[in-house]
Amino acid sequence: MIIDRETLTDRRGLKTLAGAFIAALLSMTLMDMLPSSLMLSLGLFPAIGLLFGPWGALGCSVASVVFRICTGVDLPLSVVTGFNSLMLAYIPYRVWYSTMQDVRPKVPVLGTSHNMAKVLIVMVVSSVIYTSIDHMSYMAIVGPEQVWIRSLYTLMSTLPTSIVLVMVCILVTGTLKMQHWTPRIKMERDALDRIDPKVFLVAGISIPVVMVLSGFNDATIVIGTVVVMALSVFVCIRPTMSVRQRDRPTYNASKRINTFDNQVNDRIIIIFNFLGLGILAAIMALFQAGLLSDIPLMMDLAYANEGFGGIPPEVLGADLSAYTYLTLAAIALSAVILFFLEFIERSVVDPMKSMARNTKDFVVSEAVMSADDMHDKCKPYLKRNDEVGDLARSIEKMARNVANYVKDIDSLTKDKQAYRAELAIARQIQMGLVPKDFDIVDGMGVRIDGVMEAAKYVGGDLYDFMILDGGKIALSVGDVSGKGVPAALFMSRTKALMEDHTVHRSNPAEVFTEVNNALAKENNQMLFVSSWLGIMDTYSGSIDFANAGHCPPLVWRYETKRAEYVEMEPCPVLGVVPDAEYRVESITLSPGDRIMIYTDGVTEANDSYEEFYGSDRLREVFEDTAGNTIGDQIKVIREDIKTFVGNAEQFDDITILVLEYEGRKRPSTGLRSLD
């Protein structure tokens, strides 16, 4: 163990040393105060060393020396005990980070049977190594007499308590989110690192065998002690990996596994840890009450060695019996924990994790993983008759349903795209029915402009104008009930009928009568059209018009600079009542006057508060923009409607048609006089 100046000045390291010192000293003091000779506090040292590394081990060693001196043990034996305590606490840390690692150091965690097994193996191996070191050190000091019984006493007092307490400490530190300590990582290999560890391993095994066979003479004791000490030093200073980061405290990367996060494995571990502590306390209480019968083999060993360290044989035998019970209980408890964890993992946790991972992959892949793939992944659990089987079958069914839904959505998307393409074509066709060439009226004393915007791809609004004989122009605007394709088809039929009858009749009322009767036939959908039709004499400026339930036109007078709505007699809409009567009314425009015909999509445009644009606002904007050209005037009106509506969706089709009368002289029809 290398401790350089930078490490010594590490405040967290010193805090760790102080905390380990206090915890170890309190545990030994508490056990000394109890009316029992059992030293269960030794099991805390491996747990502290495993989790807090060299600083924790050093704190335990110092606490052991201080405690021994305070209890009357001579200094040399206290120092040996301190060294043994250092090894007891440090060996689990070194074994864990020397054998249980990959490229990145991983702190001890619980939560799975694999992790539990690693922790238990480290505790067993560490207890055996510590017992061997303790055996050799005491053999060198007091000789081979009574050392074997002491080694058995040490192993049995360390192993069971360390198994239980290390799991408790791992859970407690994880719950409190305390940082664990990872080992120093050298960037370069030194001379010791190049020495083959197998040499020391062979030596560590062969020397005790030679000592036993040789009868523990002085030479073998000295050689064995030197070799074991050298092996201990090598284990302490040898880097655990060839390339790793500098020794510093790191956060527990697997901290979540050690917290009380309500996972099944964690609950089982918590329950068995409390159970283990309860068993330790129960054995101590029964031992103190004399209710545990002594084990004959342990009593024979105690009397055969006549006790040791001033402990009477009967007390030593009772202690060994109690430690035997503790060891058997710890082994049984560990086996039960591993069995239950393995059972829970295989029957519940692993299937749940597998299905959760497969479900996540299925979701992330956006159903690229087929339902058959999900079936294959869930197949091992489909035949089970428990909750896991129900879940597997539900997930497999869900995957198939999702796959079917995705196919249906793809099909609907394709159909929708085709439908939108067809609607786009229908829109182009409908817009082709609306006149775009407004210059055809040039020279007739009028200017015309208009706009139509459907609420959907196609709409039920339409405007039209045509030139008639005798210097007349027909203007019409219509609005079919409803929107979309049915309204567009009904309006196309209405437009064709209006054009056909307007060409042959100069009376708008008669045109409406014929169109109404034609639309009313076989109108099973009960669609209807509100319309306004006017026939204007461009020479006089008079307009004869008929109204079929439509909005009143808006007329702006050049002379007064005011706009007024045209008063009309109410008449029925087209396509509902056969043989309905329509009346002809007239208005006259003077040069500079304008007339605007529109649909109710203008005045009934609503904002997000469900308030209408209204006829008053339309009249004001029409007045204020009369100084613009009719094309710019329509654009300003349309922008004002958009501003009013805001983010609200367009509810109805919008159509505006504006005519400005400039005046026109009637051509002379008289004969030239003869001279």
Secondary structure, 3 states (H helix, E strand, C coil): CCCCHHHHCCHHHHHHHHHHHHHHHHHHHHHHHCCCCCCHHHHHHHHHHHHHHHHHHHHHHHHHHHHHHHCCCCHHHHHHHHHHHHHHHHHHHHHHHHHCCCCCCCCCCCCCHHHHHHHHHHHHHHHHHHHHHHHHHHHHHHCCCCHHHHHHHHHHHHHHHHHHHHHHHHHHHHHCCCCEECCCCCCCCCHHHHCCHHHHHHHHHHHHHHHHHHCCCHHHHHHHHHHHHHHHHHHHHCCCCCCCCCCCEECCCCHHHHCCCCCHHHHHHHHHHHHHHHHHHHHHHHHHHCCCCCCHHHHHHHHHCCCECCECHHHHHHHHHHHHHHHHHHHHHHHHHHHHHHHHHHHHHHHHHHHHHHHHHHHHCCCCCCHHHHHHHHHHHHCCCCHHHHHHHHHHHHHHHHHHHHHHHHHHHHHHHHHHHHHHHHHHHHHHHCCCCHHHHCCCCEEEEEEEECCCCCCCEEEEEEEECCCEEEEEEEEECCCCHHHHHHHHHHHHHHHHHHHHCCCHHHHHHHHHHHHHCCCCCCCCEEEEEEEEECCCCEEEEEEECCCCCEEEECCCCEEEECCCCCCCCECCCCCCCCCCEEEECCCCCEEEEECHHHHCCECCCCCECCHHHHHHHHHHCCCCCHHHHHHHHHHHHHHHHCCCCCCCCEEEEEEEECCCCCCCCCCCCCC
